[in-house]
Amino acid sequence: MRNQALTQHSRKQVEPVAFSRSELTRILAVYGFFVAAGDWRDYAIDLTKDAAIFSIFRRASELPLYRIEKRPALARKQGAWVVISMTGAVVKRGHDLAQVLKVFDRQKLKLAT
C-alpha cells in the first residue's frame, strides 16, 4: 500500500499548455472577422506539453495558413506568442497577444478596399 502511494506521488502529471478564456476570445475575434469575409473556413486547436497551437485553414484538407502558438518556455526570451505562416516563417513574435495579432490588421485593410 505504501509503495503504491509513493509511486503515484512521485509521478508528475504534465498538463498541456492551454489558452485562457480571454486569449481564446481575442484569437476567435480575429478568426471570426476573416470567416465573415470568406477567407478562412476552419480551425484546429492542439494542446501539447510545450505549446498551445491555434491553426487556421482556408479548407480543412489543406495545410494551415497560419498557426498562432503560445509557448510559455520562451516567455522571458523572445516572447510566448508567435504567428507562423504556411511556409514556416515567423510572421510576428512577442510578449503580448494583442500586439502579435496586429499582424492581421494589414489583411483587414486589404479586405476593406
N, CA, C and O atoms as CSV, one atom per row, in Angstrom:
chain,resi,resn,atom,element,x,y,z
A,1,MET,N,N,0.827,-1.193,0.000
A,1,MET,CA,C,0.000,0.000,0.000
A,1,MET,C,C,0.868,1.252,0.000
A,1,MET,O,O,0.608,2.203,-0.737
A,2,ARG,N,N,1.896,1.238,0.830
A,2,ARG,CA,C,2.760,2.411,0.913
A,2,ARG,C,C,3.537,2.619,-0.386
A,2,ARG,O,O,3.695,3.759,-0.824
A,3,ASN,N,N,4.021,1.557,-1.004
A,3,ASN,CA,C,4.751,1.667,-2.268
A,3,ASN,C,C,3.862,2.244,-3.372
A,3,ASN,O,O,4.316,3.040,-4.194
A,4,GLN,N,N,2.622,1.844,-3.379
A,4,GLN,CA,C,1.695,2.353,-4.381
A,4,GLN,C,C,1.500,3.860,-4.208
A,4,GLN,O,O,1.458,4.592,-5.197
A,5,ALA,N,N,1.381,4.325,-2.985
A,5,ALA,CA,C,1.219,5.753,-2.723
A,5,ALA,C,C,2.459,6.525,-3.140
A,5,ALA,O,O,2.343,7.631,-3.668
A,6,LEU,N,N,3.638,5.970,-2.916
A,6,LEU,CA,C,4.874,6.639,-3.305
A,6,LEU,C,C,5.001,6.744,-4.820
A,6,LEU,O,O,5.405,7.787,-5.332
A,7,THR,N,N,4.668,5.695,-5.532
A,7,THR,CA,C,4.795,5.740,-6.988
A,7,THR,C,C,3.784,6.698,-7.602
A,7,THR,O,O,4.101,7.363,-8.589
A,8,GLN,N,N,2.582,6.792,-7.052
A,8,GLN,CA,C,1.603,7.730,-7.570
A,8,GLN,C,C,2.015,9.161,-7.269
A,8,GLN,O,O,1.799,10.051,-8.092
A,9,HIS,N,N,2.593,9.392,-6.124
A,9,HIS,CA,C,3.022,10.733,-5.748
A,9,HIS,C,C,4.247,11.160,-6.541
A,9,HIS,O,O,4.371,12.333,-6.893
A,10,SER,N,N,5.139,10.248,-6.824
A,10,SER,CA,C,6.379,10.599,-7.499
A,10,SER,C,C,6.181,10.879,-8.985
A,10,SER,O,O,7.018,11.544,-9.596
A,11,ARG,N,N,5.104,10.392,-9.577
A,11,ARG,CA,C,4.839,10.685,-10.984
A,11,ARG,C,C,4.334,12.117,-11.119
A,11,ARG,O,O,3.415,12.540,-10.418
A,12,LYS,N,N,4.943,12.835,-12.015
A,12,LYS,CA,C,4.490,14.201,-12.261
A,12,LYS,C,C,3.439,14.181,-13.359
A,12,LYS,O,O,3.639,13.603,-14.428
A,13,GLN,N,N,2.340,14.809,-13.077
A,13,GLN,CA,C,1.294,14.940,-14.075
A,13,GLN,C,C,1.620,16.164,-14.925
A,13,GLN,O,O,1.515,17.298,-14.457
A,14,VAL,N,N,2.012,15.931,-16.163
A,14,VAL,CA,C,2.347,17.024,-17.062
A,14,VAL,C,C,1.074,17.463,-17.772
A,14,VAL,O,O,0.537,16.752,-18.622
A,15,GLU,N,N,0.610,18.636,-17.405
A,15,GLU,CA,C,-0.586,19.165,-18.029
A,15,GLU,C,C,-0.185,19.929,-19.283
A,15,GLU,O,O,0.851,20.595,-19.302
A,16,PRO,N,N,-0.999,19.835,-20.329
A,16,PRO,CA,C,-0.660,20.561,-21.554
A,16,PRO,C,C,-0.825,22.063,-21.370
A,16,PRO,O,O,-1.585,22.523,-20.517
A,17,VAL,N,N,-0.104,22.809,-22.178
A,17,VAL,CA,C,-0.257,24.259,-22.210
A,17,VAL,C,C,-1.610,24.532,-22.848
A,17,VAL,O,O,-1.986,23.863,-23.810
A,18,ALA,N,N,-2.338,25.500,-22.329
A,18,ALA,CA,C,-3.670,25.808,-22.853
A,18,ALA,C,C,-3.858,27.315,-22.973
A,18,ALA,O,O,-3.140,28.100,-22.352
A,19,PHE,N,N,-4.833,27.699,-23.780
A,19,PHE,CA,C,-5.215,29.103,-23.907
A,19,PHE,C,C,-6.166,29.452,-22.772
A,19,PHE,O,O,-7.007,28.639,-22.389
A,20,SER,N,N,-6.035,30.655,-22.236
A,20,SER,CA,C,-7.019,31.120,-21.261
A,20,SER,C,C,-8.264,31.572,-22.027
A,20,SER,O,O,-8.232,31.717,-23.249
A,21,ARG,N,N,-9.332,31.787,-21.314
A,21,ARG,CA,C,-10.577,32.217,-21.954
A,21,ARG,C,C,-10.394,33.554,-22.677
A,21,ARG,O,O,-10.882,33.726,-23.794
A,22,SER,N,N,-9.702,34.489,-22.052
A,22,SER,CA,C,-9.515,35.804,-22.682
A,22,SER,C,C,-8.617,35.709,-23.917
A,22,SER,O,O,-8.848,36.405,-24.906
A,23,GLU,N,N,-7.594,34.852,-23.865
A,23,GLU,CA,C,-6.714,34.674,-25.029
A,23,GLU,C,C,-7.495,34.068,-26.192
A,23,GLU,O,O,-7.375,34.522,-27.330
A,24,LEU,N,N,-8.283,33.058,-25.907
A,24,LEU,CA,C,-9.066,32.403,-26.953
A,24,LEU,C,C,-10.117,33.353,-27.520
A,24,LEU,O,O,-10.416,33.298,-28.713
A,25,THR,N,N,-10.673,34.214,-26.690
A,25,THR,CA,C,-11.647,35.199,-27.161
A,25,THR,C,C,-11.006,36.152,-28.154
A,25,THR,O,O,-11.603,36.465,-29.184
A,26,ARG,N,N,-9.799,36.617,-27.861
A,26,ARG,CA,C,-9.085,37.522,-28.774
A,26,ARG,C,C,-8.776,36.839,-30.106
A,26,ARG,O,O,-8.971,37.421,-31.173
A,27,ILE,N,N,-8.300,35.615,-30.032
A,27,ILE,CA,C,-7.957,34.875,-31.245
A,27,ILE,C,C,-9.214,34.619,-32.086
A,27,ILE,O,O,-9.192,34.791,-33.304
A,28,LEU,N,N,-10.305,34.210,-31.436
A,28,LEU,CA,C,-11.536,33.923,-32.162
A,28,LEU,C,C,-12.177,35.179,-32.753
A,28,LEU,O,O,-12.897,35.089,-33.747
A,29,ALA,N,N,-11.928,36.339,-32.163
A,29,ALA,CA,C,-12.435,37.591,-32.728
A,29,ALA,C,C,-11.761,37.864,-34.082
A,29,ALA,O,O,-12.429,38.236,-35.046
A,30,VAL,N,N,-10.463,37.680,-34.145
A,30,VAL,CA,C,-9.746,37.849,-35.414
A,30,VAL,C,C,-10.201,36.783,-36.406
A,30,VAL,O,O,-10.469,37.082,-37.570
A,31,TYR,N,N,-10.284,35.550,-35.945
A,31,TYR,CA,C,-10.714,34.446,-36.795
A,31,TYR,C,C,-12.113,34.703,-37.363
A,31,TYR,O,O,-12.351,34.489,-38.552
A,32,GLY,N,N,-13.028,35.159,-36.519
A,32,GLY,CA,C,-14.398,35.428,-36.942
A,32,GLY,C,C,-14.490,36.494,-38.018
A,32,GLY,O,O,-15.330,36.400,-38.913
A,33,PHE,N,N,-13.636,37.508,-37.941
A,33,PHE,CA,C,-13.626,38.560,-38.951
A,33,PHE,C,C,-13.300,37.987,-40.325
A,33,PHE,O,O,-13.956,38.318,-41.313
A,34,PHE,N,N,-12.294,37.134,-40.383
A,34,PHE,CA,C,-11.876,36.568,-41.663
A,34,PHE,C,C,-12.833,35.477,-42.152
A,34,PHE,O,O,-12.953,35.259,-43.358
A,35,VAL,N,N,-13.506,34.801,-41.242
A,35,VAL,CA,C,-14.537,33.843,-41.651
A,35,VAL,C,C,-15.696,34.604,-42.293
A,35,VAL,O,O,-16.221,34.182,-43.323
A,36,ALA,N,N,-16.091,35.714,-41.691
A,36,ALA,CA,C,-17.174,36.529,-42.239
A,36,ALA,C,C,-16.816,37.082,-43.615
A,36,ALA,O,O,-17.686,37.251,-44.469
A,37,ALA,N,N,-15.529,37.363,-43.824
A,37,ALA,CA,C,-15.075,37.863,-45.119
A,37,ALA,C,C,-14.941,36.739,-46.145
A,37,ALA,O,O,-14.777,37.008,-47.335
A,38,GLY,N,N,-15.008,35.489,-45.700
A,38,GLY,CA,C,-14.928,34.354,-46.608
A,38,GLY,C,C,-13.522,33.853,-46.879
A,38,GLY,O,O,-13.332,33.005,-47.751
A,39,ASP,N,N,-12.528,34.358,-46.152
A,39,ASP,CA,C,-11.140,33.949,-46.385
A,39,ASP,C,C,-10.755,32.676,-45.648
A,39,ASP,O,O,-10.027,31.840,-46.185
A,40,TRP,N,N,-11.238,32.526,-44.424
A,40,TRP,CA,C,-10.890,31.368,-43.609
A,40,TRP,C,C,-12.147,30.546,-43.362
A,40,TRP,O,O,-13.249,31.085,-43.258
A,41,ARG,N,N,-11.961,29.217,-43.268
A,41,ARG,CA,C,-13.140,28.381,-43.100
A,41,ARG,C,C,-13.050,27.359,-41.983
A,41,ARG,O,O,-14.074,26.803,-41.587
A,42,ASP,N,N,-11.871,27.096,-41.466
A,42,ASP,CA,C,-11.749,26.049,-40.460
A,42,ASP,C,C,-10.582,26.370,-39.528
A,42,ASP,O,O,-9.684,27.138,-39.872
A,43,TYR,N,N,-10.617,25.769,-38.352
A,43,TYR,CA,C,-9.505,25.921,-37.411
A,43,TYR,C,C,-9.334,24.646,-36.612
A,43,TYR,O,O,-10.212,23.784,-36.586
A,44,ALA,N,N,-8.189,24.542,-35.962
A,44,ALA,CA,C,-7.909,23.411,-35.079
A,44,ALA,C,C,-7.120,23.928,-33.886
A,44,ALA,O,O,-6.327,24.862,-34.008
A,45,ILE,N,N,-7.345,23.316,-32.743
A,45,ILE,CA,C,-6.604,23.661,-31.536
A,45,ILE,C,C,-5.864,22.419,-31.065
A,45,ILE,O,O,-6.464,21.365,-30.856
A,46,ASP,N,N,-4.563,22.558,-30.902
A,46,ASP,CA,C,-3.729,21.469,-30.396
A,46,ASP,C,C,-3.110,21.912,-29.081
A,46,ASP,O,O,-2.548,23.004,-28.989
A,47,LEU,N,N,-3.212,21.072,-28.071
A,47,LEU,CA,C,-2.626,21.359,-26.766
A,47,LEU,C,C,-1.569,20.306,-26.480
A,47,LEU,O,O,-1.882,19.123,-26.343
A,48,THR,N,N,-0.316,20.738,-26.389
A,48,THR,CA,C,0.783,19.830,-26.088
A,48,THR,C,C,1.423,20.256,-24.780
A,48,THR,O,O,1.023,21.257,-24.186
A,49,LYS,N,N,2.420,19.497,-24.327
A,49,LYS,CA,C,3.079,19.869,-23.073
A,49,LYS,C,C,3.945,21.115,-23.224
A,49,LYS,O,O,4.273,21.762,-22.229
A,50,ASP,N,N,4.323,21.461,-24.463
A,50,ASP,CA,C,5.186,22.616,-24.702
A,50,ASP,C,C,4.461,23.830,-25.260
A,50,ASP,O,O,4.910,24.961,-25.071
A,51,ALA,N,N,3.340,23.607,-25.948
A,51,ALA,CA,C,2.688,24.708,-26.643
A,51,ALA,C,C,1.190,24.472,-26.809
A,51,ALA,O,O,0.708,23.339,-26.826
A,52,ALA,N,N,0.475,25.593,-26.931
A,52,ALA,CA,C,-0.925,25.584,-27.348
A,52,ALA,C,C,-0.943,26.203,-28.737
A,52,ALA,O,O,-0.411,27.295,-28.936
A,53,ILE,N,N,-1.553,25.515,-29.703
A,53,ILE,CA,C,-1.481,25.939,-31.098
A,53,ILE,C,C,-2.885,26.093,-31.664
A,53,ILE,O,O,-3.705,25.179,-31.580
A,54,PHE,N,N,-3.152,27.270,-32.244
A,54,PHE,CA,C,-4.405,27.542,-32.934
A,54,PHE,C,C,-4.067,27.622,-34.414
A,54,PHE,O,O,-3.426,28.577,-34.853
A,55,SER,N,N,-4.493,26.622,-35.191
A,55,SER,CA,C,-4.186,26.562,-36.621
A,55,SER,C,C,-5.382,27.058,-37.419
A,55,SER,O,O,-6.526,26.726,-37.110
A,56,ILE,N,N,-5.110,27.861,-38.457
A,56,ILE,CA,C,-6.154,28.462,-39.274
A,56,ILE,C,C,-6.044,27.897,-40.688
A,56,ILE,O,O,-4.966,27.882,-41.284
A,57,PHE,N,N,-7.181,27.433,-41.214
A,57,PHE,CA,C,-7.209,26.799,-42.521
A,57,PHE,C,C,-8.136,27.540,-43.488
A,57,PHE,O,O,-9.155,28.099,-43.081
A,58,ARG,N,N,-7.773,27.536,-44.754
A,58,ARG,CA,C,-8.678,28.018,-45.793
A,58,ARG,C,C,-9.698,26.921,-46.089
A,58,ARG,O,O,-10.892,27.186,-46.230
A,59,ARG,N,N,-9.211,25.693,-46.179
A,59,ARG,CA,C,-10.055,24.499,-46.313
A,59,ARG,C,C,-9.503,23.442,-45.373
A,59,ARG,O,O,-8.312,23.441,-45.061
A,60,ALA,N,N,-10.348,22.566,-44.932
A,60,ALA,CA,C,-9.918,21.559,-43.949
A,60,ALA,C,C,-8.882,20.594,-44.518
A,60,ALA,O,O,-8.113,20.003,-43.761
A,61,SER,N,N,-8.849,20.427,-45.832
A,61,SER,CA,C,-7.929,19.462,-46.438
A,61,SER,C,C,-6.534,20.026,-46.685
A,61,SER,O,O,-5.657,19.303,-47.157
A,62,GLU,N,N,-6.316,21.279,-46.381
A,62,GLU,CA,C,-5.032,21.922,-46.660
A,62,GLU,C,C,-4.153,22.004,-45.419
A,62,GLU,O,O,-4.560,21.656,-44.310
A,63,LEU,N,N,-2.943,22.473,-45.646
A,63,LEU,CA,C,-2.066,22.840,-44.541
A,63,LEU,C,C,-2.591,24.140,-43.942
A,63,LEU,O,O,-3.264,24.903,-44.635
A,64,PRO,N,N,-2.301,24.409,-42.676
A,64,PRO,CA,C,-2.794,25.667,-42.090
A,64,PRO,C,C,-2.146,26.888,-42.737
A,64,PRO,O,O,-0.949,26.896,-43.024
A,65,LEU,N,N,-2.965,27.920,-42.961
A,65,LEU,CA,C,-2.440,29.191,-43.468
A,65,LEU,C,C,-1.546,29.846,-42.419
A,65,LEU,O,O,-0.462,30.346,-42.722
A,66,TYR,N,N,-2.027,29.829,-41.189
A,66,TYR,CA,C,-1.293,30.419,-40.062
A,66,TYR,C,C,-1.435,29.521,-38.847
A,66,TYR,O,O,-2.402,28.774,-38.705
A,67,ARG,N,N,-0.442,29.617,-37.979
A,67,ARG,CA,C,-0.507,28.980,-36.665
A,67,ARG,C,C,-0.198,30.056,-35.638
A,67,ARG,O,O,0.820,30.742,-35.727
A,68,ILE,N,N,-1.076,30.195,-34.673
A,68,ILE,CA,C,-0.846,31.108,-33.551
A,68,ILE,C,C,-0.455,30.215,-32.389
A,68,ILE,O,O,-1.246,29.388,-31.933
A,69,GLU,N,N,0.780,30.388,-31.910
A,69,GLU,CA,C,1.305,29.490,-30.884
A,69,GLU,C,C,1.606,30.239,-29.592
A,69,GLU,O,O,2.101,31.366,-29.599
A,70,LYS,N,N,1.293,29.581,-28.498
A,70,LYS,CA,C,1.632,30.067,-27.165
A,70,LYS,C,C,2.672,29.100,-26.606
A,70,LYS,O,O,2.379,27.928,-26.369
A,71,ARG,N,N,3.889,29.600,-26.400
A,71,ARG,CA,C,4.988,28.779,-25.881
A,71,ARG,C,C,5.543,29.448,-24.616
A,71,ARG,O,O,6.434,30.292,-24.706
A,72,PRO,N,N,5.027,29.082,-23.454
A,72,PRO,CA,C,5.451,29.722,-22.206
A,72,PRO,C,C,6.950,29.608,-21.918
A,72,PRO,O,O,7.502,30.467,-21.229
A,73,ALA,N,N,7.613,28.583,-22.421
A,73,ALA,CA,C,9.051,28.420,-22.168
A,73,ALA,C,C,9.859,29.563,-22.776
A,73,ALA,O,O,10.961,29.852,-22.311
A,74,LEU,N,N,9.325,30.220,-23.812
A,74,LEU,CA,C,10.026,31.328,-24.460
A,74,LEU,C,C,9.584,32.702,-23.946
A,74,LEU,O,O,10.000,33.724,-24.492
A,75,ALA,N,N,8.761,32.739,-22.920
A,75,ALA,CA,C,8.188,34.000,-22.440
A,75,ALA,C,C,9.244,35.017,-22.031
A,75,ALA,O,O,9.088,36.205,-22.310
A,76,ARG,N,N,10.297,34.587,-21.389
A,76,ARG,CA,C,11.332,35.517,-20.933
A,76,ARG,C,C,12.342,35.851,-22.021
A,76,ARG,O,O,13.079,36.830,-21.893
A,77,LYS,N,N,12.391,35.077,-23.064
A,77,LYS,CA,C,13.369,35.289,-24.131
A,77,LYS,C,C,12.751,36.089,-25.271
A,77,LYS,O,O,12.856,37.315,-25.310
A,78,GLN,N,N,12.114,35.393,-26.188
A,78,GLN,CA,C,11.596,36.020,-27.403
A,78,GLN,C,C,10.133,36.411,-27.284
A,78,GLN,O,O,9.625,37.155,-28.122
A,79,GLY,N,N,9.470,35.938,-26.290
A,79,GLY,CA,C,8.045,36.172,-26.130
A,79,GLY,C,C,7.286,34.875,-26.315
A,79,GLY,O,O,7.652,34.044,-27.147
A,80,ALA,N,N,6.246,34.705,-25.550
A,80,ALA,CA,C,5.500,33.448,-25.553
A,80,ALA,C,C,4.632,33.286,-26.795
A,80,ALA,O,O,4.220,32.167,-27.104
A,81,TRP,N,N,4.342,34.363,-27.513
A,81,TRP,CA,C,3.412,34.313,-28.635
A,81,TRP,C,C,4.124,34.409,-29.963
A,81,TRP,O,O,5.068,35.184,-30.119
A,82,VAL,N,N,3.670,33.617,-30.924
A,82,VAL,CA,C,4.256,33.654,-32.262
A,82,VAL,C,C,3.178,33.312,-33.293
A,82,VAL,O,O,2.334,32.445,-33.067
A,83,VAL,N,N,3.227,34.019,-34.437
A,83,VAL,CA,C,2.375,33.713,-35.590
A,83,VAL,C,C,3.300,33.172,-36.665
A,83,VAL,O,O,4.279,33.816,-37.040
A,84,ILE,N,N,2.975,31.973,-37.159
A,84,ILE,CA,C,3.811,31.303,-38.145
A,84,ILE,C,C,2.983,31.114,-39.416
A,84,ILE,O,O,1.825,30.701,-39.354
A,85,SER,N,N,3.588,31.419,-40.570
A,85,SER,CA,C,2.883,31.285,-41.846
A,85,SER,C,C,2.895,29.844,-42.331
A,85,SER,O,O,3.483,28.966,-41.701
A,86,MET,N,N,2.235,29.616,-43.463
A,86,MET,CA,C,2.155,28.288,-44.057
A,86,MET,C,C,3.534,27.738,-44.418
A,86,MET,O,O,3.753,26.528,-44.378
A,87,THR,N,N,4.455,28.625,-44.769
A,87,THR,CA,C,5.799,28.203,-45.168
A,87,THR,C,C,6.703,27.914,-43.979
A,87,THR,O,O,7.816,27.418,-44.152
A,88,GLY,N,N,6.234,28.218,-42.771
A,88,GLY,CA,C,7.035,28.004,-41.577
A,88,GLY,C,C,7.785,29.243,-41.124
A,88,GLY,O,O,8.506,29.210,-40.127
A,89,ALA,N,N,7.616,30.340,-41.860
A,89,ALA,CA,C,8.282,31.593,-41.496
A,89,ALA,C,C,7.564,32.255,-40.330
A,89,ALA,O,O,6.334,32.260,-40.266
A,90,VAL,N,N,8.336,32.809,-39.415
A,90,VAL,CA,C,7.767,33.539,-38.283
A,90,VAL,C,C,7.317,34.902,-38.792
A,90,VAL,O,O,8.137,35.702,-39.242
A,91,VAL,N,N,6.022,35.165,-38.722
A,91,VAL,CA,C,5.458,36.426,-39.193
A,91,VAL,C,C,5.569,37.487,-38.107
A,91,VAL,O,O,5.910,38.636,-38.387
A,92,LYS,N,N,5.282,37.104,-36.881
A,92,LYS,CA,C,5.341,38.051,-35.754
A,92,LYS,C,C,5.579,37.270,-34.471
A,92,LYS,O,O,5.055,36.170,-34.296
A,93,ARG,N,N,6.366,37.841,-33.583
A,93,ARG,CA,C,6.662,37.219,-32.297
A,93,ARG,C,C,6.622,38.309,-31.236
A,93,ARG,O,O,7.003,39.451,-31.494
A,94,GLY,N,N,6.158,37.952,-30.042
A,94,GLY,CA,C,6.128,38.955,-28.998
A,94,GLY,C,C,5.651,38.425,-27.665
A,94,GLY,O,O,5.319,37.249,-27.513
A,95,HIS,N,N,5.628,39.339,-26.700
A,95,HIS,CA,C,5.236,39.003,-25.331
A,95,HIS,C,C,3.742,39.201,-25.099
A,95,HIS,O,O,3.175,38.621,-24.172
A,96,ASP,N,N,3.099,40.021,-25.940
A,96,ASP,CA,C,1.689,40.370,-25.750
A,96,ASP,C,C,0.855,39.856,-26.921
A,96,ASP,O,O,1.177,40.131,-28.077
A,97,LEU,N,N,-0.202,39.120,-26.633
A,97,LEU,CA,C,-1.040,38.541,-27.680
A,97,LEU,C,C,-1.669,39.615,-28.560
A,97,LEU,O,O,-1.716,39.460,-29.780
A,98,ALA,N,N,-2.147,40.691,-27.968
A,98,ALA,CA,C,-2.799,41.749,-28.749
A,98,ALA,C,C,-1.839,42.340,-29.779
A,98,ALA,O,O,-2.232,42.606,-30.915
A,99,GLN,N,N,-0.591,42.546,-29.388
A,99,GLN,CA,C,0.416,43.084,-30.315
A,99,GLN,C,C,0.714,42.093,-31.431
A,99,GLN,O,O,0.864,42.489,-32.587
A,100,VAL,N,N,0.800,40.827,-31.101
A,100,VAL,CA,C,1.103,39.806,-32.097
A,100,VAL,C,C,-0.041,39.679,-33.099
A,100,VAL,O,O,0.202,39.487,-34.291
A,101,LEU,N,N,-1.276,39.782,-32.635
A,101,LEU,CA,C,-2.430,39.654,-33.528
A,101,LEU,C,C,-2.600,40.857,-34.445
A,101,LEU,O,O,-3.362,40.790,-35.410
A,102,LYS,N,N,-1.909,41.951,-34.164
A,102,LYS,CA,C,-1.990,43.132,-35.032
A,102,LYS,C,C,-1.425,42.855,-36.418
A,102,LYS,O,O,-1.672,43.625,-37.347
A,103,VAL,N,N,-0.682,41.788,-36.572
A,103,VAL,CA,C,-0.162,41.413,-37.887
A,103,VAL,C,C,-1.308,41.179,-38.866
A,103,VAL,O,O,-1.122,41.345,-40.071
A,104,PHE,N,N,-2.479,40.800,-38.383
A,104,PHE,CA,C,-3.630,40.559,-39.245
A,104,PHE,C,C,-4.373,41.843,-39.601
A,104,PHE,O,O,-5.252,41.815,-40.463
A,105,ASP,N,N,-4.048,42.965,-38.965
A,105,ASP,CA,C,-4.702,44.239,-39.279
A,105,ASP,C,C,-4.439,44.681,-40.722
A,105,ASP,O,O,-5.306,45.275,-41.363
A,106,ARG,N,N,-3.247,44.389,-41.224
A,106,ARG,CA,C,-2.927,44.759,-42.620
A,106,ARG,C,C,-3.845,44.021,-43.569
A,106,ARG,O,O,-4.300,44.597,-44.557
A,107,GLN,N,N,-4.127,42.766,-43.294
A,107,GLN,CA,C,-5.003,41.988,-44.165
A,107,GLN,C,C,-6.438,42.481,-44.062
A,107,GLN,O,O,-7.186,42.420,-45.038
A,108,LYS,N,N,-6.831,42.971,-42.882
A,108,LYS,CA,C,-8.179,43.519,-42.730
A,108,LYS,C,C,-8.346,44.744,-43.637
A,108,LYS,O,O,-9.400,44.941,-44.242
A,109,LEU,N,N,-7.294,45.562,-43.721
A,109,LEU,CA,C,-7.346,46.744,-44.574
A,109,LEU,C,C,-7.460,46.357,-46.040
A,109,LEU,O,O,-8.162,47.026,-46.798
A,110,LYS,N,N,-6.786,45.296,-46.452
A,110,LYS,CA,C,-6.889,44.826,-47.835
A,110,LYS,C,C,-8.297,44.353,-48.144
A,110,LYS,O,O,-8.783,44.552,-49.257
A,111,LEU,N,N,-8.955,43.735,-47.183
A,111,LEU,CA,C,-10.319,43.238,-47.383
A,111,LEU,C,C,-11.307,44.396,-47.495
A,111,LEU,O,O,-12.308,44.296,-48.206
A,112,ALA,N,N,-11.028,45.488,-46.796
A,112,ALA,CA,C,-11.942,46.622,-46.777
A,112,ALA,C,C,-11.918,47.394,-48.095
A,112,ALA,O,O,-12.904,48.036,-48.456
A,113,THR,N,N,-10.809,47.335,-48.804
A,113,THR,CA,C,-10.712,48.111,-50.056
A,113,THR,C,C,-11.157,47.340,-51.262
A,113,THR,O,O,-11.129,47.864,-52.375
